[in-house]
Amino acid sequence: MDEKYIFRKIKKEEVSTLFNLILSRMKWMDEKNIDQWNTDHYDKRFPQSYYEEEQQQGNLYVLVDAISNEILSGAVLLEEDERWGDDNEPSLYIHNLVSNVNNPGIGRIFLEYIENYAKSKGKIFLRLDSPVKNPKLGEIYEKQGFVPTGDFCILERYKGVLRQKII
């Protein structure tokens, strides 16, 4: 992997920085007229306390710049996910994926690190979901090898396409 980046669990004192990435991404979505986190109160459904709890449970990972230690991307990584039902396939589930708006392409790089991490844990699939109402994001994930399974997840106002990648 690229020596410019470090993939690791987030530190407790860094959670607010990651949450600020979420807020920056929401503002960016407003500017780009993208109907997603910015219009469905994402920061209220997943407040900073949510990320603090995921950090305490050891589920929150980041990609940082190896020199500046700046957080460039982050996500919650889970080994089980109720959205996928009774699934016994060895999988790693990606949630709340965010990347720095000032680093185009860093999310793709982060996904490569996540894939290597999943392989090291013996996983067969990487899984995530993307909003039905954002087909462009779905296209981005498909270019990264995440294909729709034909199933959806529905949480309150959110309807997501379940996607997986064989690794």
Backbone bond lengths (Angstrom), bond angles and torsions (degrees), N, CA, C in turn:
res aa  C-N    CA-C-N  psi(-1)  N-CA   C-N-CA  omega(-1)  CA-C   N-CA-C  phi
1 M - - - 1.460 - - 1.534 109.10 -
2 D 1.290 113.97 165.13 1.459 121.38 -176.50 1.530 110.76 -67.92
3 E 1.305 116.24 128.80 1.472 121.00 -178.08 1.528 112.72 -73.81
4 K 1.337 117.32 -4.47 1.465 120.89 179.04 1.518 111.86 -76.73
5 Y 1.359 116.45 -13.01 1.456 120.34 -173.68 1.526 111.24 -128.43
6 I 1.321 113.98 155.43 1.462 121.85 175.03 1.527 107.52 -127.46
7 F 1.333 116.34 127.41 1.461 123.55 175.67 1.520 106.77 -100.39
8 R 1.336 117.08 125.77 1.461 119.87 -177.73 1.522 110.64 -162.55
9 K 1.338 114.76 170.71 1.460 120.40 172.04 1.519 108.07 -71.15
10 I 1.326 115.08 146.34 1.453 120.03 -179.85 1.528 110.05 -74.53
11 K 1.316 115.87 149.55 1.461 121.39 175.10 1.525 108.90 -89.09
12 K 1.319 115.75 151.38 1.461 121.50 -177.09 1.525 111.81 -52.55
13 E 1.321 116.61 -43.22 1.467 120.24 -176.38 1.532 113.20 -73.89
14 E 1.327 117.74 -4.46 1.467 121.39 -179.47 1.529 113.58 -99.37
15 V 1.318 117.23 -7.16 1.461 120.56 -174.49 1.524 111.49 -60.35
16 S 1.315 117.76 -40.29 1.472 119.21 -179.85 1.530 110.97 -64.54
17 T 1.315 117.51 -33.60 1.466 121.05 176.80 1.524 109.87 -64.67
18 L 1.322 116.84 -43.22 1.460 120.32 177.70 1.525 110.45 -63.55
19 F 1.319 117.05 -42.11 1.464 119.63 179.76 1.527 110.14 -62.66
20 N 1.312 117.00 -34.77 1.466 119.81 176.38 1.532 111.51 -64.97
21 L 1.339 117.67 -30.21 1.459 119.94 173.32 1.529 110.48 -63.20
22 I 1.325 116.35 -38.77 1.466 121.46 177.42 1.529 109.10 -60.68
23 L 1.336 116.25 -49.05 1.462 120.60 -178.99 1.525 111.49 -63.16
24 S 1.315 116.79 -38.92 1.471 120.50 177.43 1.522 110.92 -65.17
25 R 1.314 116.86 -39.63 1.466 120.94 179.39 1.530 109.66 -66.10
26 M 1.329 117.41 -38.76 1.465 120.61 177.81 1.530 110.44 -62.99
27 K 1.307 116.79 -41.76 1.472 120.93 178.07 1.530 109.85 -64.13
28 W 1.325 116.96 -41.92 1.455 122.47 177.64 1.528 110.29 -60.25
29 M 1.335 117.06 -41.33 1.463 121.11 178.19 1.523 110.63 -61.99
30 D 1.331 117.27 -40.07 1.466 120.83 174.91 1.524 110.47 -58.31
31 E 1.324 116.00 -48.00 1.462 121.34 -177.65 1.523 111.85 -63.76
32 K 1.332 117.69 -32.78 1.466 122.39 -177.85 1.527 112.52 -94.14
33 N 1.350 116.74 3.81 1.471 122.17 -178.08 1.526 112.26 55.28
34 I 1.323 115.54 42.34 1.460 122.35 176.21 1.525 107.48 -98.17
35 D 1.298 116.97 125.13 1.461 123.28 -177.47 1.527 108.84 -91.82
36 Q 1.326 115.31 94.25 1.461 118.66 -178.59 1.528 108.69 -151.90
37 W 1.329 118.24 -114.55 1.462 121.45 -176.53 1.521 111.68 -58.73
38 N 1.308 116.19 -37.08 1.453 121.95 -174.77 1.520 112.90 -66.88
39 T 1.313 118.72 -22.19 1.461 120.62 -176.81 1.524 113.66 -109.01
40 D 1.318 117.53 -4.91 1.475 117.99 -178.94 1.530 113.21 -121.20
41 H 1.327 116.12 25.85 1.480 121.65 173.02 1.529 112.37 58.62
42 Y 1.312 115.99 41.46 1.465 122.01 -178.61 1.524 111.84 -55.29
43 D 1.334 116.37 -40.59 1.464 120.55 -179.29 1.525 112.66 -69.58
44 K 1.321 117.08 -16.29 1.476 120.73 175.66 1.528 110.06 -91.20
45 R 1.333 116.23 -37.05 1.477 120.07 177.57 1.516 110.79 -70.21
46 F 1.350 115.39 -35.04 1.453 121.54 179.30 1.534 108.44 -125.85
47 P 1.342 116.50 73.49 1.469 119.80 -178.77 1.534 111.30 -72.40
48 Q 1.295 115.53 173.80 1.465 119.84 -179.29 1.527 111.17 -54.89
49 S 1.323 117.35 -35.45 1.472 120.52 179.77 1.533 111.77 -60.96
50 Y 1.330 117.98 -32.20 1.465 121.73 176.05 1.532 109.58 -61.02
51 Y 1.324 116.64 -46.79 1.467 120.88 -179.24 1.526 111.46 -68.76
52 E 1.326 116.69 -33.67 1.465 120.13 176.00 1.524 110.26 -62.94
53 E 1.338 115.67 -41.25 1.467 119.70 178.82 1.533 111.03 -66.75
54 E 1.332 116.93 -42.75 1.467 119.87 178.46 1.527 110.70 -63.93
55 Q 1.314 117.50 -35.73 1.472 120.84 176.50 1.517 109.72 -63.50
56 Q 1.321 117.09 -45.42 1.463 120.67 179.90 1.524 111.81 -61.72
57 Q 1.333 116.91 -33.17 1.459 121.12 179.82 1.532 112.08 -83.07
58 G 1.339 116.84 -4.50 1.456 120.68 178.18 1.508 114.47 79.82
59 N 1.340 117.67 21.99 1.461 121.92 -176.14 1.525 114.50 -102.25
60 L 1.316 117.79 -5.43 1.462 121.06 -173.05 1.523 110.16 -103.21
61 Y 1.331 115.04 118.73 1.469 122.25 -176.12 1.518 110.35 -117.01
62 V 1.327 115.51 153.20 1.448 121.05 179.31 1.525 110.63 -136.18
63 L 1.315 114.01 161.27 1.453 122.48 168.82 1.513 105.34 -115.36
64 V 1.333 115.87 123.60 1.459 120.05 -177.62 1.521 110.46 -120.27
65 D 1.314 114.92 154.34 1.459 121.62 173.96 1.525 107.15 -69.19
66 A 1.320 117.16 127.68 1.467 121.64 -174.84 1.519 112.50 -65.72
67 I 1.327 118.41 -25.50 1.463 120.69 -178.57 1.525 111.59 -91.81
68 S 1.341 116.71 -52.22 1.465 119.99 -175.46 1.523 113.28 -86.86
69 N 1.338 117.15 -16.55 1.466 123.86 -175.88 1.529 111.95 66.28
70 E 1.350 116.98 18.33 1.461 121.69 177.38 1.517 109.60 -71.80
71 I 1.322 116.58 135.34 1.462 121.40 176.52 1.525 108.05 -74.95
72 L 1.330 115.34 123.33 1.456 121.18 -177.05 1.519 112.94 -104.95
73 S 1.325 116.53 -26.95 1.452 121.39 -178.47 1.524 108.42 -160.51
74 G 1.318 116.04 158.29 1.458 120.08 179.16 1.509 111.43 -157.39
75 A 1.335 116.12 160.43 1.464 121.61 178.44 1.520 109.64 -165.44
76 V 1.313 114.51 155.81 1.456 122.31 170.55 1.530 106.20 -89.26
77 L 1.333 116.33 127.82 1.462 122.21 179.10 1.523 109.03 -116.23
78 L 1.324 115.38 124.25 1.457 121.70 -176.56 1.524 111.29 -123.46
79 E 1.319 116.25 149.34 1.455 120.94 176.73 1.520 112.23 -93.79
80 E 1.323 117.37 -10.18 1.465 122.78 175.76 1.518 107.30 -138.55
81 D 1.334 115.95 150.08 1.456 119.73 -178.23 1.520 109.86 -151.92
82 E 1.309 116.35 117.02 1.462 121.50 -177.65 1.536 112.26 -63.34
83 R 1.336 117.45 -22.74 1.462 120.28 179.43 1.526 111.59 -64.16
84 W 1.329 115.82 -20.94 1.456 120.22 -177.53 1.523 112.52 -99.66
85 G 1.324 117.31 8.13 1.462 121.30 176.90 1.518 112.21 68.92
86 D 1.332 114.97 -154.15 1.466 121.12 -179.87 1.523 109.23 -82.21
87 D 1.304 114.58 82.89 1.455 120.98 -175.50 1.520 108.51 -109.05
88 N 1.305 116.31 126.00 1.463 120.44 -179.37 1.523 113.11 -105.91
89 E 1.330 117.38 4.79 1.455 120.98 179.43 1.525 109.89 -73.56
90 P 1.333 118.51 135.46 1.469 120.61 178.13 1.534 110.06 -64.79
91 S 1.324 115.89 106.16 1.461 121.47 -173.26 1.520 111.50 -135.72
92 L 1.319 114.04 157.01 1.459 121.45 170.51 1.520 106.19 -119.33
93 Y 1.329 115.45 128.55 1.456 122.47 -175.34 1.525 109.50 -105.50
94 I 1.329 114.84 130.95 1.462 121.83 -176.89 1.526 108.88 -106.06
95 H 1.337 115.92 127.18 1.462 121.61 177.60 1.521 110.28 -133.48
96 N 1.317 114.41 155.62 1.474 122.27 173.79 1.523 112.33 56.16
97 L 1.320 116.62 36.43 1.464 121.41 -179.39 1.525 109.50 -67.58
98 V 1.321 115.30 126.41 1.466 121.12 178.43 1.521 108.40 -137.92
99 S 1.327 114.84 148.33 1.459 119.64 175.30 1.514 109.38 -136.04
100 N 1.304 115.30 156.68 1.454 122.69 -179.64 1.523 109.04 -65.42
101 V 1.333 116.69 127.45 1.463 120.86 -177.70 1.524 112.17 -65.98
102 N 1.325 116.73 -18.89 1.470 120.76 -179.04 1.525 113.20 -89.47
103 N 1.333 117.32 2.75 1.465 122.16 -179.33 1.524 110.35 -127.19
104 P 1.337 118.20 71.59 1.467 119.96 179.88 1.525 111.33 -54.43
105 G 1.326 115.26 135.59 1.463 120.99 178.96 1.513 114.73 90.16
106 I 1.326 117.56 -9.33 1.464 119.59 -176.65 1.536 111.10 -69.37
107 G 1.319 117.86 -29.62 1.463 120.35 176.56 1.518 111.61 -62.22
108 R 1.332 116.72 -40.52 1.462 121.71 177.16 1.530 110.45 -62.00
109 I 1.330 115.65 -43.01 1.476 120.08 178.79 1.528 110.06 -64.28
110 F 1.322 116.66 -42.05 1.458 121.29 177.95 1.528 110.43 -59.49
111 L 1.339 117.35 -42.24 1.461 120.59 178.58 1.529 111.30 -61.64
112 E 1.324 117.99 -33.95 1.469 120.84 176.41 1.531 110.57 -64.64
113 Y 1.313 116.27 -41.41 1.470 119.79 177.64 1.527 110.40 -65.91
114 I 1.328 116.70 -40.78 1.460 120.18 178.22 1.529 110.06 -62.09
115 E 1.316 116.58 -41.62 1.467 120.55 179.10 1.527 110.81 -61.29
116 N 1.308 117.94 -44.71 1.473 120.87 177.87 1.520 110.99 -62.71
117 Y 1.321 117.07 -40.32 1.462 121.78 177.18 1.537 109.62 -61.46
118 A 1.332 117.05 -45.97 1.464 121.28 -179.54 1.525 110.85 -61.45
119 K 1.332 116.76 -42.58 1.467 120.63 177.40 1.527 110.59 -59.96
120 S 1.326 116.55 -41.66 1.464 120.44 -178.83 1.530 111.92 -64.81
121 K 1.334 116.47 -21.53 1.466 121.73 178.45 1.526 111.85 -97.34
122 G 1.340 116.82 8.45 1.453 120.81 176.83 1.519 114.83 76.46
123 K 1.307 118.05 22.86 1.464 121.03 -179.41 1.530 110.18 -81.07
124 I 1.323 115.02 152.30 1.455 122.08 178.26 1.526 110.88 -102.32
125 F 1.342 116.03 -32.90 1.455 121.38 -177.23 1.524 111.74 -123.74
126 L 1.321 114.85 145.86 1.467 122.87 162.58 1.520 104.44 -105.42
127 R 1.329 116.85 134.12 1.463 119.60 -176.44 1.520 110.57 -133.58
128 L 1.315 114.02 145.64 1.458 121.42 176.33 1.515 108.40 -157.60
129 D 1.311 116.18 178.89 1.462 119.99 174.16 1.521 108.14 -133.78
130 S 1.322 114.82 157.32 1.461 120.67 177.36 1.519 108.34 -136.77
131 P 1.327 116.81 149.06 1.464 119.76 -175.85 1.532 112.60 -65.40
132 V 1.303 115.45 136.59 1.461 121.14 175.57 1.526 109.44 -56.87
133 K 1.332 116.84 -37.61 1.468 120.54 -174.62 1.531 113.61 -78.76
134 N 1.337 117.71 4.11 1.463 120.50 176.51 1.540 109.05 -126.98
135 P 1.335 116.92 74.87 1.461 119.61 -177.94 1.531 113.22 -63.43
136 K 1.322 117.52 -26.98 1.470 119.57 179.01 1.531 110.44 -63.58
137 L 1.331 117.54 -41.28 1.462 120.65 176.43 1.525 109.98 -63.26
138 G 1.327 116.32 -39.85 1.465 119.76 176.43 1.522 111.69 -58.65
139 E 1.322 116.63 -40.76 1.466 121.08 177.66 1.528 110.93 -63.72
140 I 1.323 116.81 -40.27 1.463 121.13 178.78 1.531 109.70 -61.81
141 Y 1.334 116.30 -45.29 1.464 119.73 179.06 1.532 111.06 -65.08
142 E 1.324 117.19 -38.36 1.468 119.57 178.92 1.516 110.91 -63.32
143 K 1.322 117.79 -37.49 1.469 120.51 176.90 1.524 111.18 -63.96
144 Q 1.333 116.82 -24.15 1.460 121.64 177.51 1.527 111.97 -90.12
145 G 1.338 116.98 3.00 1.457 120.94 176.22 1.515 115.49 97.07
146 F 1.340 118.25 6.13 1.462 121.69 179.61 1.526 108.90 -90.38
147 V 1.331 116.75 107.42 1.458 120.67 -176.99 1.533 110.01 -99.34
148 P 1.331 116.40 145.64 1.465 119.34 177.13 1.522 110.78 -64.79
149 T 1.313 116.00 142.35 1.462 120.41 179.15 1.519 112.14 -89.86
150 G 1.325 116.17 -11.14 1.463 120.46 -175.25 1.512 112.33 93.79
151 D 1.319 116.56 -3.52 1.461 121.65 179.32 1.527 110.11 -108.69
152 F 1.332 114.86 160.81 1.453 121.19 -179.42 1.527 109.55 -127.12
153 C 1.318 115.13 157.65 1.467 120.14 169.71 1.524 106.66 -119.63
154 I 1.320 115.38 140.34 1.454 120.49 -179.80 1.516 107.74 -126.77
155 L 1.332 115.31 122.75 1.455 122.67 178.00 1.522 107.72 -133.08
156 E 1.323 116.10 107.74 1.462 121.46 -176.32 1.527 109.25 54.69
157 R 1.337 118.44 -119.93 1.468 121.98 -178.74 1.529 112.37 -83.95
158 Y 1.317 117.48 -6.80 1.461 121.59 -174.96 1.521 110.98 -88.78
159 K 1.340 115.66 131.59 1.463 121.41 170.85 1.514 106.37 -124.36
160 G 1.331 115.86 119.84 1.453 121.02 -176.56 1.512 112.81 -119.22
161 V 1.326 114.61 149.97 1.453 122.66 174.40 1.524 107.53 -89.51
162 L 1.325 117.12 123.10 1.461 120.62 176.43 1.530 108.66 -76.14
163 R 1.327 115.52 130.20 1.462 121.68 -177.16 1.528 109.47 -130.13
164 Q 1.319 115.66 148.07 1.462 119.29 177.18 1.521 110.94 -143.07
165 K 1.310 113.34 156.74 1.446 121.31 177.47 1.517 107.67 -131.37
166 I 1.322 116.46 128.02 1.464 120.55 174.99 1.532 107.09 -78.69
167 I 1.340 115.02 129.62 1.480 118.28 -177.36 1.516 111.31 -116.07
